[in-house]
Amino acid sequence: MTKHFGDASVKFENPPVIISAAAIVGPKEGEGPLAALFDKISDDILFGKDTWEQAESELMRQTVELCVQKSGLSAGDVQYILAGDLLNQNSGSIYGARSFERPFFGLFGACSAMGMAMSLGSMLIDGGFANYVVASASSHFCGAEKTFRFPLELGTQRAPTASWTVTGDGAVLISATGRGPKITAATTGAIVDLGQKDVNNMGAAMVPAAADVIAKHFRDLNLPHDYYDVIATGDLGMYGLKLLKQMLSQDGFTAVERVNDCGLLIFDTQKQDVHAGGSGCGCSASVFASYFIKKLRDGEIKRMLFVPTGALHSVVTIQQGETIPGIAHAVAVEG
Amino acid sequence: MTKHFGDASVKFENPPVIISAAAIVGPKEGEGPLAALFDKISDDILFGKDTWEQAESELMRQTVELCVQKSGLSAGDVQYILAGDLLNQNSGSIYGARSFERPFFGLFGACSAMGMAMSLGSMLIDGGFANYVVASASSHFCGAEKTFRFPLELGTQRAPTASWTVTGDGAVLISATGRGPKITAATTGAIVDLGQKDVNNMGAAMVPAAADVIAKHFRDLNLPHDYYDVIATGDLGMYGLKLLKQMLSQDGFTAVERVNDCGLLIFDTQKQDVHAGGSGCGCSASVFASYFIKKLRDGEIKRMLFVPTGALHSVVTIQQGETIPGIAHAVAVEG
């Protein structure tokens, strides 16, 4: 166990390299502040398909295909695809990955999926089990509303603390060698549940898990609080981010001004009527695979801690009176 | 990529050791032929809880706790818990793992979950990222019927090719060192879909994936067909197993008589009215963690290939006319 540090962290001996990244999003995301950075903006929310679930699978398939294509490799060169999404039985990833015919690991961590996929993918590479893996996470606004909330046709009013599920997929191709930002360390989150029950405020449900994994990351690896230029959480939204900063401050974390949230970057929360901000597995994944990957490549960001966060409830557990367990995984990326 | 062989296989340099295993099941499984081998048989299908979903989580929690306890370790010694189940958003594993407060990877591969958990867990250990991991997979008959089929109260007649979801959890504690059967190799399955649409015949949907991963395993690692004493598939059931043997024979596989199915071992298909046999993530997991682990420890089986299989559809995708994608993961265990 030479690469394990502290309670929950690993440092990679030969840091895996992100040699390619792709992000494809839907129309609403294409009207947001990151529009110029996405590889493709579909003006069709159905991505040419008949249903929202098929649309998400097609979005996933296109994004993974493009990510591999941009690297100059072909799907056959990839040893493993690791992918997650929000739909029941991971339908978005599974039907999307089907055509690649590559070894496949389906992951469920709700909106923390990209953190899981990048952490596990990096371990497979640094462990000597693969040269190339693809990590992907997707979500679709309509599919998520149908799965977790109300029929869209009802036009149900949204709570101010509710977030807007991103229609998007972000994929990265992680390699044992090559040029690009490197994944240097990862801290794997535990399930943290402080008893929050409000599904219209998932930010609050995920904050304790985010605070926990960030604290463990710095403690396990004995890093100064200002080590990273940016700490980017998954999708806490504006209220969640505020709470996280409070929690971190109370715990003595001295670099809270460096913490930002992917859910606040992908939409203009003033103009786009998304309430608390963006969410969904595809939110942090597509923001990382467009905005952050560019900043890392350009040297604008030298080191970042990417912390996708997930709310792990289901409709059934909530209807049974259960609370919302949260989880977050931290992935360190250096340019 | 020193440990990768062929298309989809890895061989472990320092084969991880299964130092502990536990299997807990429900009343019907406790009336089957493996009754004497389970650690605990609950006569309460609700495991003391109010709902089937809570029952599955409690079953998972108890099994993981017992597995760790039997090793003489405590949960705090475990670096990662990897777990999967069939419920929407992996509720069985998530609410079950919550109280352990350990780094957690949620996996979705339907009934192939135990294969994923053991493969990834072994990679984390042999890769130097952990000393101890727990791999777990669970299912609950009532929760699965509710999620995928009809309300139990309807008493809907079952098709002859339908299987009976096992109420059970199997967990193993995999270690970098110690005494016990060793995980020597793993072949990770791709999604295989030959167009089967009948959700009452999931065995047939999973057979092509099982045949594919078994063929790759022998080819990648250049093994003689009689290398393993037993090849135990996840839960193809009696019709699926027959089909698999046909497919393997047609492909020139010369050791078909060594292939058996966990779904046929856990129930007495003549007396227990389970039609095609047992299924569910907890089927192969609990059979492995009771019946096979004992035979491996006793030397009755020297080498086995454990091949949990999964049908990756959801109710929504089937209602939309989609086919059932299958997957299977092969894990080599030597006594």
Interface residues (C-beta under 8 A of the other chain):
Chain A: M1 T2 K3 H4 A8 V10 E13 D50 T51 E53 Q54 Q79 Y80 G84 L86 L87 N88 Q89 N90 S91 I94 Y95 A97 R98 F100 E101 R102 P103 F104 F105 G106 L107 F108 G109 A110 M116 L120 M123 L124 D126 G127 G128 F129 A130 N131 T147 A176 T188 G189 A190 I191 V192 D193 L312 H313 S314 V315 V316 T317 Q320 E322 P325 I327
Chain B: M1 T2 K3 H4 A8 V10 E13 D50 T51 E53 Q54 Q79 Y80 G84 L86 L87 N88 Q89 N90 S91 I94 Y95 A97 R98 F100 E101 R102 P103 F104 F105 G106 L107 F108 G109 A110 M116 L120 M123 L124 D126 G127 G128 F129 A130 N131 T147 A176 T188 G189 A190 I191 V192 D193 L312 H313 S314 V315 V316 T317 Q320 E322 P325 I327
